[in-house]
Amino acid sequence: MTENEIKGLMEKYLNGTITEQEESLLEQFDGGLFLRNSKNTFANDDQRKRMAKQLSDGITQPKRNKSILRWTKAAASLALLMGLGYFFYSKMKVEPVVEPLVEIVKTTEWGQKLNITLADGTQVRLNSGSTLKYPSRFEGNLRQVELIGEAFFDVAKNPKIPFVIQSGEVQTTVLGTSFNVDTYPDDDQIAVTVSTGKVKVASQENEIILEPNEQGVFHKKTKTMTKERVDIAAALHWKNGIIHFEDVPLAKALETLEKWYGVTFVLENKNAGNCHISASYNNELLTTVLESIVFAKKGLQYEFLEDQKILIKGKCTD
């Protein structure tokens, strides 16, 4: 008999559906047959030999009554079913597959923002026109990512494995804290602003430690670093969808609006860019913002052109 046939008979015996003819076939199944058919059934050779000896001793004893025979056959069937279960489990068991380590790149267009959760639980809010490169999982004694543009990081705490953001010539290292990194390629500086915890900001030439409400600035031209106290709420307005201008030149304000809404402004009168503006906008439409500006600066008008361009016309009077 094959293993499948033996197994089928024993299952019938255990659930009480076996016929007399099938029971007769089962009686031919002795300890020696079990030994020969189950060499691959048990976890190891010692276990197989002990079970085979027990079954052989029990089955070959004089059959004083039918109940002993039934008990012995039941024990044999149970042992075989358990063994077959182990055999099929061991053959079918699949080793866990380790996913390959890959680099993930997330990019936002102008006017877009994106929330990202890293493998260690770190939360990232990626600002418009930015790129974050990070591994699918962190390995070794360092959690390292690369940022171009601007992002707010809420880093998962792990004192044993520092979190490092590489942004151009500046490297920001933390163990678990929240902070903002502004590193747009076209800007002449890289700014790191700390919300909670403590951050180390380093270049090849300098290194500073920042605490909450402090901002460190790396000046690209001079390769120097400065540190100052800032209003952290104002520095993080962008993260909450707020545009805030505090007595800034219109030209600078328009640069912010370009990043925020994914448009391009053209000044008909370059001098208009020198007038100053103070205003706050909370998740407003671009048209609402523009109407507010021309209302405050009576000499200005705007006109939508093709290809996401907006013409600012007129003269600005403060």
C-alpha positions, 0 to 999 in steps of 0.5 A: 500500500502507498502512504496515501492509501494507508493514511486513507484507511486510518482516517476511516478507522478513526472516524468509524467509516471503515468497511470490513474489507478495508479493516482487513487490509489495515490489519496487514499493516504491521510494525515492520511495514510502518517502519519501512514506509515512514523513514521520512515521516519523523523529525529525526531518526531516533524518534522514528526508531522509538515509535517503530519499536513501540508499534512493533512490540504492541502489534506482534503481541498475542491478540488476547482480545479485539479491543487490544488490536483496535487500540494498537491499530488506533495508536499506529494510525495516530502516529502515522497521521502525525508523522505524515503531517510533519512530513508534508509540513516540512516539505511544504514549509517555505522560508521567509523571503527577504525583500531586496533593499531598494532606494525609494525616490519621492518628488513633489511638483510645484504646488504639491505637498506629500506626507511620507512614512519611513520604515522606522516610523519617521513622519515626513511632510515634503514641501513643493518642488522637493525630492526625498531619497530613502531606503525601503528599510534601514540597516546597520547603525545609521538611518540616512536619507537625502533631501533636495528642497524642503521637508519637516521631519518628525523622527522616530526615537532610536538612541542607538541608531542616529537619523541623518539627512544629507542636504548638499554640503550639510548633514543634519543628525538627530536621535529623535526629534522634529525639525524643518530643513530648507535646502532648495538648490537655487537658494544661497543658504540651507536652513535647519529649524528645530521644533523639538529635541536637539539637532546637530548640523554639520558641514566640512568646515563647521558644526553647531547644535540646535535646540527648540526655536533655534535656526541654523543657517549654512551660507553656501558662498562663504561656507559659514554657519550662523545660529539664531532664535526664531518663531518656530510657528512662523517657520512652520506655517507652510506645513499647516497650509499657511502662507505668511508674509511679514513686510517682505518685498513683493518679488520675494512674496511672488517667489513663494507663491510660485512654489506654492501654486506651481505658477510663474510670475512676470513683472511688467515693471521690475520696480514693482517688486520692491514694494512690501507686503504683509499678509496671511493666507490659510489654504486660499485659492490663488485667485483669492491671494491675488485679489488680496494683493491688488486690493492692498496695492492699488496700483497693481493688476494681474493677468493670466497668460498661457503656460501657467504664467501670470503677468503683474502689471502697474506700479506698486505704491506702499 
